[in-house]
Amino acid sequence: MSHQLIDPSWTIQRSTPFFSKDTVPASLLSHHNTAAGVFGQLVVMRGTVTYFGFADENATEPELTVVIEAGKFATSPPQYWHKIEVSDDAQFNINFWSDPAQRADKLVNTK
């Protein structure tokens, strides 16, 4: 998951609050993806978040593993199945980017 480019005309449709190990939604810790036309941008403020990317919704072994450290971010392309793990001291949020002319009603799909 190299930083895939988000079209410069796109804007943030929604940002989550900051999550920690205690407040991270369970859906982020299991297979999910962003909806069609939606990029996820995971921004880590403290600790680390490990991103596991999967070839499809049924894959059990990741094809990609990225450790995102404090002060860094990574993007997740539309409809790419993934899950995360967070360190004990993690603090992070997610920005959902989309084309302002084609806003998505649904931002995330779960398994």
Beta strands, then each sheet from edge to edge (+ up, - down):
strand 1: 11-15
strand 2: 32-34
strand 3: 38-46
strand 4: 48-53
strand 5: 64-69
strand 6: 73-76
strand 7: 82-86
strand 8: 91-98
strand 9: 108-110
sheet 1: 1+ 8- 3+ 6-
sheet 2: 2+ 9-
sheet 3: 5+ 4- 7+
end
